[in-house]
Amino acid sequence: MKKKLMVLLASAMVLASLAGCGNNNAEEASGASSEAEETAGAADPAMESTDGTAGEEEVEKPGEEKTELVIAGGDAAGVAAAIQAVSEGMDPSAILIVESGDELAADAAGKGSFFNESDSDQQFEAGIEDSYDSFLADTRKAGGDENDTAMAEFLVESASEARVWLEGLGVKFGAPEQREGSSAARSLPGAGEELGVQVEKALKAKAEELKIPVRYNTSVVKLLYGDDGAVSGIVLSADGKEETIDCLAVVATDPELLPLFEELKTVNGADGNAAGVVVTSCAEAIMPGSEEEEKAVPGLYAAGRIIEAAAHGAGALEGNEMVSMAVYGMTAGTEAAIYIGDASR
C-alpha cells in the first residue's frame, strides 16, 4: 500500500508540474498582430470550387470554419496531442490534424513492442527492484550520453502517467520483462496483441470518436508568427495549392518540418544538420541561447518523431520510443490547450 501511495504521489507531482508550465506568454499572444492577416487579401484556395468549375457548390475542407490548434503531423504523437487537447476542454472542431500521408498513427507499430516504466506497481508486485535513477542511467547509456538531459529526465519521470493514459484508451499491458540495455525488468509488452498495433488502433479509434478534423496528403510550407513572436498561423499545401490557416498554436511532430525550426534550439546529426528539436518539459520549442537566455516560443510545441534525436540521443533504449511518444504527445496537447484557453480570454 505504501508503495502504491508513493507511485500516486509521484504521478501527482508530474501532473502538478505540467499544470505549472502555464504558458506565461499567453498574454503576449492575445494581442498579437498576425502575419496571416496580412495575407488575408490574397487569393485563398479554400474559397475556390473543388474542381475549378464556377457555380458548383463549394465543399468545406476540415479546419476551414475555425481552427485554434494545428497538429502538424498525423503520427502517433500528433494524434495523442489532439486527443489530449480535447480532454483538456478544447472543442474537437477547433483542432486540425495535418498529415502528409493518408493514414493516422501509422508509425505506432514501429515504436517497438515494449513500454518502459520504473518503480511501478507491476514491479512491486513481482518483487522487482528498480528506480528512476537506474531507468535514467540506462536511458542515457543507450543514447551515448547525447540525450538532452532535461528531456530524458522528463521522459523517465512521466512514464507512469503515460502508461495510465494509454490504458485509458484501452491499451492492455503484460508483465514486465528485462530487455536489452535495461538493468531491471521494466519493459511492459502488450497483452493479447502486440503493443504497437494496440496503440495504433486505440489512437485512431479515439480520434474518430471525437471527430477531430484531419487533412490528408497535405504538407506544411511555413509557420507564421505575429509581431510579438507568437504563432499566428500556418501555410499548407495540397494539390499544388497553398492555403493559410489562422491559429493560436501549433504542435509539430513531422520530422519533415525540421527546416522550419532552423532558428530554434535543435540537436545536430552526424551530417551536421538539425536532427531533432529540443523542447522544455512543457513540450515548448525554444529559442537558442545561454541557459538563462533561453525562451520558449509562444504557441509552438513539438513531440513525436521531430524530437526523438534530442530525447534519445544516439539511440533509444528498447521500450523508450513508445514512452516518449506518449509522454511528449500528451504533454504537448495539454500545454497547447492551456495556452489557447489563456490566450482566448
N, C-alpha and C positions, 0 to 999 in steps of 0.2 A: 504494500500500500504506500509505504514511504517512497519507494522507487517511482511509482506512478505519479505521485504528487510532484516529485522533482521534475519529471518529464512535462507535466502540465504547466508547472511554473516556468520552465524554460520556453515552452511554446508561447505562454502569455507574454514573456519578455520580448520575444521576437515580434509578436503582434503589436506590442506597445511601441517597439522601435519603428515599425512600419507606419503606425499612426503618427509618430513623432516626426516622420520625414516632412510632413506637412506639404510643402511646396511653397516656400517663403516668397517665391517670385510671382505668385498668382495675382497679387495686386498690381504688379507691373504690367502683367499681360492684359488685365481687364481694360486698360485704357490705351492699348497699343493700336497704332495705325497699321493696316495690313497692306503688305506688298501685293497681296491678291486683289485688294480693292482697286489698286492702280491699274490692274489689267482687266478689270471687270468690263470695260468698254470694248474690249477686243471680241472678235467672233468666238462664240462658245459652241464647240462641237456638240455639247449636250442638248443644245436647243435646235439642232438640225434634225431633219427626218432621218430615221434609222437607215433607209436605203437611198437617201438623197432625192426622193421624189416629193415634190411640193404638194401640199394639200392633204396628204395622208396623216392619219392620227399618229402623234408622236408617242413613243414608248419611253416611259420614265426609267432611267437607269438606277440601280441601287446606289443610295447615298446622294442623290440629286436634291432631294427635298430639304434635308437638314443634316449636316454632319458636324459633330463636335470632336470626335476621335477617329483618326485613321490608323488602322493597323497595317503597316507596310510590310506584309509578308504573311501568307496564309499557312505557315508551317505550324508545328505543334505548339511552340511557344506563343506565336501570334494568336492562335485560336484560344489558348489558355488565357492570354491577356484580355481578349474580348469577353470571354465568359466571366472572368473575374470582375471586369469593369461593370457588367450588368449586375453582378451580385452586390456591388458597392452602390447600386441605386441608379445607374445610368439607363436611359431608355435604349433598348437594343437598336431602334431605328436611327439613333443618333451616332451609331458606330458603323464604320465601313472597313471591311477587310479587303485588302488589295492583294491578289495572288497572281504571280506571273504565269503560273501553270493552270491546270484545270482540275486540281484536287486539293482539298484541305488536309492538313496534318499528315501529308504523305511521308514525311521524314521520321515519324514516330517509331516505325518498325526498325529503323536504322539506329535508334538510340540505344540498342542493346536489350538484353533480356533481364537486366537486374536494376535495382534501385537501392542505393546505399543509404543507410541510416545508422548512426551510432547511439549508444546509450538508450536503446529502445526497449519498449515493453517486451517485444519478442525475444530480445537478447536476455533480458532479466529473467523471463520465464524459463528460458533454456539454460540458464546459468552461464551465459557467455559474458566475459568481462571485456569492456570496450569503453572508449571515452572520446569526447570531441577532439581532444588534443591528438590522440592516435589517428583519428579519422583525418584531421587536418594534415598531420605529418605524412600520411600515406598519399593524400591528395597532392601535396607539394612535391613529394618524391616522384610521383608519376609524371608530374609536369616539369621535371627537371629544375624545380625552383624558379620557373619562369612565369608562374601564375601571378596575376595581380593579387597581392596579399589580402587586401580588404575583400575582394570578390570571392576568393577561396574561403575565407573565414565565414562570410555571409552564407555561402553555399552549404557549408558544414552545419552551421547553427540553425539553418532554416529547413533542413531536410525532413525533420519530423512533421512540421506543419504542412510541407508539400505532400508528404505521403498521405496525411489525413485528407487533404484537399482532393487528391486523386481517388481515394476511397469514396469520397462523397459523390464522385461521378460514376461510381460503380466498379472501379478497378479493384481487383482482388489480388492480394499478395500471399506468397507462401512463406515457409520458414527460412530464416537467414542462413546463408551459406558463406563460406570463406572463398573468395575468388582471388585470382592472381593480382598481386600488388597490395592486397589488404592484409593487415596484421591481425585481423579478427574476423569472425563470421558476422558480417553486417550487410551482405548483399541479398536483397529480397527478390526472389523470382516472381513471375506471375503465377497465380493459382488457377488451374483449369485451362488456361490459354496463355500463350506467350505474351509477356508483359507489353511489348511494343504494339502488338496487334490490339490488345485490350485498350491501351491508351488512345490509339488512333480512332477506334470505334467510339469510345466514350466521348472524345472531344468533338467529333463530327456530329454525333447524336445530340449533344447538348447545344451546339451552335445552331443546328437545325431546329431544335425545340424552341430556342429563344428567338428564332427568325432574325438572326443577325445578318444584315446585308453583306453580300460578297460580290466583288468584281473579279472575274477570272480572266486569264490571258491579258492582263493589264500590268504595265510596268510603271515604276515611279521615276520621273525625269528630274524633279527638282523639289527641294524643300524651301518653303517661303517663310520669311521672318519679318516681323514688324520693326519699327524704328527702335524699340526697346530691346531687340534681340530675341523676343519670344516667338515661338512658332505661330504662324498665322494662316498657313495653308500648304497645299501640296499640288504639284503638277503631275498628272497622269497621262499615259499614252496607251492607246489601243487602236488597232486597225489603222495606224498611220495618222491618227488624230490626237491632238493634245487637249487636255481639259484641266482647268484649275478648280480645285475643291477647297473652299474655305474651311478651316477647322481650328480648334483651340489646342489640340495636342496630337502628337504622332508617336506611335510605338513602332520602332523599326526592328525587324528580325531577319530580313533577307540579306545575306552577305553581298549580293549584287549591288547593294546600296553603299558599300564602303567608300567609293569615290566621293559620295556626298558628305562624308564625315572627315574629310582630309584635314580640315581646320580644327577638329576636335581631338580629344585625347584618345589615342589608339596604341596598340602594340604592333610591331612590325614582324613580318615573316622572314624567312631565310633570304628572300629576294629583296629585302629592304622596303617592300611596300606594306601598307597597312593591312593587317591580317585580322584584327579584332578590335571592337570598340570597348573602351574602359568605361564602366558605369559605377555610380555610387550604390550604397545599399538600398537606395530608393529606385534603382534602375534608371537613374537620370544620366544622360550624356553630359560630358564635362569639357569645358574649355581648358586647354593645357596651360601649365604654369607651375610655379612652386606650390608646395602643399598648402601654403597659406593663401595663395592667389587663385587656386582652382575654384571655378564657379560652375554650377550646373546651368545648362541651357534651359530656360523656362519652356515647358511643354514638350520637350524632346526626351524620349525614353528608348531604351534598347534592351533586347532579350534574345534568346534563342541562338541561332547559328552565327549571327553577326557579332556576338560577344564571346563565343566559345574559346577563341585563341587567348583571350585575356583571362578567362575564368580557369581554363585548364592548362595553360602554358604549352609545353612541348608535347603533351599527351594527356588524355583524360584517364583517370583511374576507372577501371571497369565498374560500371554502375553509376558513374557520376554524370554522364551525359543526360540521362533521364532526370536526375536530380536538378541540374542547372536549368533544364528546360522548364520544369515545373516551378522551381523557386523564383527564377527571374521573370518568367511569363506571368505568374500570378502577382508578383510584386509590381511589375510594370502596369498591369491592369488596375491594381489598387491605387497606385500613386497617380496615374493619369486621371482616374475618376475623381479623386480628391482634388487634384489641381483644377480640373474643369469645373467642379462644383464651386470651388472658391472663386475662380475667375468669372463665373457667371452671375455672382451675387451683385 
